[in-house]
Amino acid sequence: MEILGYVAYAVLGIALLAFIVLLPIAIVFNMRAGLKYREALAARVDQLRLGRMLAALGVNVDAYVHHGRITDIDAQMRRCAACGHTDACDEKLATGDVSVDEIGYCENEHSLKELVTARARATALKSH
């Protein structure tokens, strides 16, 4: 009976050791996969008017992609791609004079206003 207990302890010890070694490897793998996914997402955002609109409003696209929720970004990209107001958007973006208060035509107006407001709050907190 004593040998069976030692074998059980040895098996549990090996399992614990494997867990301790493999967990950090899995975490690093998932972080790298997530980073690659977000980099590809940033490239897709840049291909849409959404990327130019974010830049015009002073929102860094990389920060937007790396800090935003993927589901929200995906929804914003779909709204941008399906937008029927591309002429108004192109006209505003061409002038370079884009204000968050003047984008009522944009399907992402609400989301963009939240982003700009959050960025302004973060900037205000940093300056204090």
C-alpha positions in Angstrom: 0.0 0.0 0.0 2.9 2.4 0.8 4.4 2.0 -2.7 1.0 2.8 -4.3 1.0 6.1 -2.3 4.5 7.0 -3.5 3.5 6.3 -7.1 0.4 8.5 -6.7 2.5 11.3 -5.2 5.0 10.9 -8.1 2.3 11.1 -10.7 0.7 14.1 -9.1 4.2 15.8 -8.8 4.9 15.2 -12.5 1.4 16.5 -13.4 2.0 19.6 -11.3 5.5 20.1 -12.8 4.0 19.8 -16.4 1.3 22.3 -15.5 3.9 24.8 -14.1 6.0 24.5 -17.2 3.3 24.4 -19.8 1.1 27.2 -18.4 3.6 30.1 -19.1 4.2 28.6 -22.6 0.5 28.6 -23.3 0.1 32.2 -22.1 3.0 33.5 -24.3 1.6 31.6 -27.3 -1.9 33.2 -26.7 -0.4 36.7 -26.3 1.5 36.4 -29.5 -1.5 35.1 -31.4 -3.6 37.9 -30.0 -1.0 40.5 -31.0 -0.9 39.1 -34.5 -4.7 39.2 -34.8 -4.8 42.8 -33.6 -2.1 43.8 -36.0 -4.1 42.3 -38.9 -7.2 44.0 -37.6 -5.4 47.4 -37.5 -4.4 46.8 -41.2 -8.1 46.1 -42.0 -9.2 49.3 -40.2 -6.6 51.3 -42.1 -8.1 50.1 -45.4 -11.5 51.5 -44.5 -12.5 55.2 -44.1 -12.7 54.4 -40.5 -8.9 54.4 -40.2 -8.7 57.8 -41.8 -11.6 59.1 -39.7 -9.9 57.9 -36.5 -6.6 59.6 -37.6 -8.5 62.8 -38.4 -10.1 62.8 -35.0 -6.7 62.3 -33.3 -7.3 58.7 -32.3 -4.2 56.4 -32.8 -5.4 53.4 -34.8 -2.9 51.0 -33.1 -4.1 52.1 -29.6 -7.7 51.9 -30.8 -7.2 48.3 -31.9 -5.1 47.2 -29.0 -7.3 48.7 -26.3 -10.8 48.3 -27.8 -13.1 45.3 -27.7 -12.8 43.2 -30.8 -16.6 42.9 -31.1 -17.0 46.6 -31.0 -14.2 47.2 -33.5 -15.7 44.6 -35.8 -19.2 46.2 -35.6 -17.7 49.6 -36.4 -15.8 48.2 -39.3 -19.0 46.6 -40.7 -21.0 49.8 -40.3 -18.2 51.8 -42.0 -18.0 49.3 -44.9 -21.8 49.3 -45.4 -22.2 53.1 -45.0 -24.2 55.0 -47.5 -22.7 58.4 -46.7 -19.3 57.9 -48.3 -19.5 61.1 -50.3 -20.0 63.2 -47.2 -17.2 61.3 -45.4 -14.8 61.6 -48.3 -15.5 65.3 -48.5 -14.8 65.9 -44.8 -11.7 63.7 -44.8 -10.4 65.5 -47.9 -10.5 68.8 -46.2 -8.8 67.4 -43.1 -11.1 69.5 -40.9 -13.0 66.8 -39.1 -14.7 67.6 -35.8 -16.5 65.0 -33.7 -19.4 67.4 -33.4 -19.8 67.5 -37.2 -20.0 63.8 -38.1 -23.7 63.3 -37.8 -23.6 61.5 -41.2 -21.3 58.8 -39.9 -22.7 55.4 -38.9 -20.1 55.3 -36.1 -20.8 58.7 -34.8 -21.7 57.5 -31.3 -18.7 55.2 -31.0 -16.3 57.9 -32.3 -17.6 60.5 -29.9 -17.0 58.0 -27.0 -13.5 57.4 -28.2 -12.6 61.1 -28.5 -14.2 61.8 -25.1 -12.2 59.0 -23.5 -9.0 60.2 -25.1 -9.7 63.8 -23.9 -10.3 62.5 -20.3 -7.1 60.4 -20.4 -5.1 63.5 -21.7 -6.6 65.6 -18.9 -5.7 63.1 -16.3 -2.1 62.9 -17.5 -1.7 66.7 -17.4 -2.8 66.9 -13.7 
